[in-house]
Amino acid sequence: MTPNEIKALIGKMTLEEKASLCSGLDFGHTKPVERLGIPMLEMSDGPHGMRKQEQNANHLGVGESIEAVCFPAGCASASSWDKNVLGRIGETLAREYQAENVGVILGPAINIKRSPLCGRNFEYLSEDPFLSGELAAAYIQGAQSRNVGTSLKHFVANNQEYRRMTASSDVDERTMREIYLASFETAVKKGKPWTVMNSYNRVNGEYVGEDKQYLTDILRDEWGFDGFVVSDWGAVNDRVKALKAGCDLEMPGSGGVNDALIVEAVKNGTLDEKTVDQAVERILTILYRFLDSRQKETFDRERDHEIARQAEEESIVLLKNEDHILPLRKGTRLAVIGKYAKAPRYQGGGSSHVNSSRLSAALDSLARYTGVSYAEGFRDDRDETDDALLNEAVRAAAAAEMAVIFAGLPEAFESEGYDRKHMRMPACQNALIEAVCEVQPNTVVVLHNGAPVEMPWIGKVKGVVEAYLGGQAVGDAVANVLTGRVNPGGRLAETFPLRLEDTPCFLTFGGENERCAYGEGVFVGYRYYISKKIPVLFSFGHGLSYTEFRYSNLVLDRAEMKDDETLTVSVDVENIGGVPGKEVVQLYIAPSKGSFIRPLRELKQFDKIELVPGEKKTVRFTLDKRSFAVWDTRQHGWYVENGEYAVQICKDAETVLLAENVRVAPVRPFVPQFTANSTLGEIMRTEKGRTVLAAMQSSAPAPEAADMDPEFMAAIMDSMPLRWLVSFVSGFTWEAVNGILYQLNH
């Protein structure tokens, strides 16, 4: 249906019909308008698998969901650092949604991992906005290439589950732009999602769903979003205010209560009917975009199970591999220990929970490669050591040449709706690992978890494999990595701290009186740890391989540039090991010290490449203004400060491999408006200021500085306001101050 036809259709609708389209029929459908032949649009979770339910099903349950394929959760897929992987997941999901006549995937979920404690971190992609935004854009493009829409969520600053429906995320302007909005900005501009879901929470006291600044001024006018905004389920506080702000569709429905409020507001003149028309037009545009491009697809669960396996194989992170204990040697007598070897935890709890079509277990897969013994080791329905299970596991480990323990976080530890209280694994699992290590020095731990955990036993085990919540094919994928059929190529998309107390927002996470101060500012995740030189368990970007890579020949195509130009960076990467493998090339920018408080370095580009032994490839990146810029609150815009910037190729956020400098200058340098309270130092740091003050010094006596240390005097002068000259320079008047200000500001 063309835009003109949609407008004509709206012209035939009554006010009541238009209002009805602005809220859902039930938990997953928009309302039809049967009189005009307008059908329903179905939307369904989720980011890592379909949750199509019966019309009256509980949106937090799984009992009524159809059987579907559970792909790796966001915590896992983001660790692939591979846009192709995310794009393929999106495309595969879209085929399934077409087969089931569902028009919008409620995902991806890309809120920043501000703290490891957020209960929904398993669903989110990263602590870094650049990585998160790029991967989300790939997912969106993949899905929408099959003409199924996505709903980018949860916009914005939804970083905790505690009181998520009423809490206020109190974030300063620069932090919001550089961290929390930046992830969504990339996804919107590059991915062009059909819909965006506004979050439950407030920002700086105002509900996001009622804030025109976010839903209209930034999202639509600045970023160019042209789809509809849907509320998170139950996120509407004031329906009329939300509609004015730009929230087009309320989900689920309110039984007509809020529709009546819209009608009443139009009739009493407090709401312009054109606002309602605009919302309806956006909703119908997406509805008919899906209907007019319907494709005949088959929901092939077996095919998609294999795609889920491949995605998880790309995402598994080898955290530790002492003495090259992995991959497993053929013929090794292996003790497989832990409940998750037989019944893996592979997805998170809450609205994205998938009724999986099948599930692979690592125990079954490993048994095909080598003779194994198995011991359950622990129960995960309560955190108590079962002595019988523990003793059985110790005996099995002692009788084997090697032990692989499958451990992690039970579903009760992390879920939508509540936050974790700590970063610890269950005590019974830690005790099991310690006990096994006492009798078996060759021990590897495989982790099934949705967020970082403390590892008090890290010095006693030889290997750690992070599988995260890897979807329904996780067992086969893990077995393939353990046995070397797949070389692990995943990298952490978040930092694993040593202790909860080390995290940037340890003192403020959760907030008080329904307000949460984001006092750490832009120092989120690795930005904080590397800038403060705080040791961590595993760094952002960390991941090992069964082969080795060598970097060389870092080349910048220029040594100086203006901020409206681009910089081309190339670096050679060679596989100098003995097996094929994939490497994630990470590029960070490290600014020299300037007037802005900035992290030591920030990720600005990445690429994942595959190399066979002896093969060398040249990887090229393009950097633009945003690669060097900060958000300047004086100008309310992106600004590149004049100075030297190090272009760093890194193994992870902590480890710099190669670096070259480039000088970047702004095309339009910021010229401050000076006042009598501007300091002499501020003035002297501008070219015009130096000229004006030099002329002043030649015609006016200097202040008394007898017996003063020159360094001390320079420091005093640097921080003294211009008005100070009236009091401390003989004969200096306010007329002279105003004369200087006129010269500076005109």
Secondary structure, DSSP 8 states (H G I E B T S, - for coil): --HHHHHHHHHTS-HHHHHHTTBBSSSSBB--BGGGTB---BEE--TTS-----TT--TT--TT---B-----HHHHGGG--HHHHHHHHHHHHHHHHHTT--EE---B-----STT-TTTTTS--S-HHHHHHHHHHHHHHHHTTT-EEEEEEETT----TTTTT-EEE--HHHIIIIIHHHHHHIIIII--SEEEE-SSEETTEEGGG-HIIIIIIIIIIT---SEEEE-TT--SSHHHHHHHT--BBSS--TTHHHHHHHHHHHTTSS-HHHHHHHHHHHHHHHHHHHTT-------HHHHHHHHHHHHHHH-EEEEEGGG--S--TT--EEEESHHHHS---S-BSTT---BS----HHHHHHTTS-EEEE----SSSS---HHHHHHHHHHHHHSSEEEEEEE--GGGSBTTB--S-S---HHHHHHHHHHHHH-SSEEEEEE-SS----TTTTT-SEEEE--S--TTHHHHHHHHHTTSS------SS-EES-GGGSTTTTTTT-BTTEEE-TTTT--THHHHHHHT--EEE-TT--B-SS-EEEEEEEES-SEEETTS-EEEEEEEEE-SSS-EEEEEEEEEEE-S-SS---S-EEEEEEEEEE-TT-EEEEEEEE-HHHH-EEETTTTEEE--SEEEEEEEESSSS-EEEEEEEEEE-SS-------TTSBHHHHHTSHHHHHHHHHHHHHS-----TT--HHHHHHHHHH-BTTHHHHHSTT--HHHHHHHHHHHH-
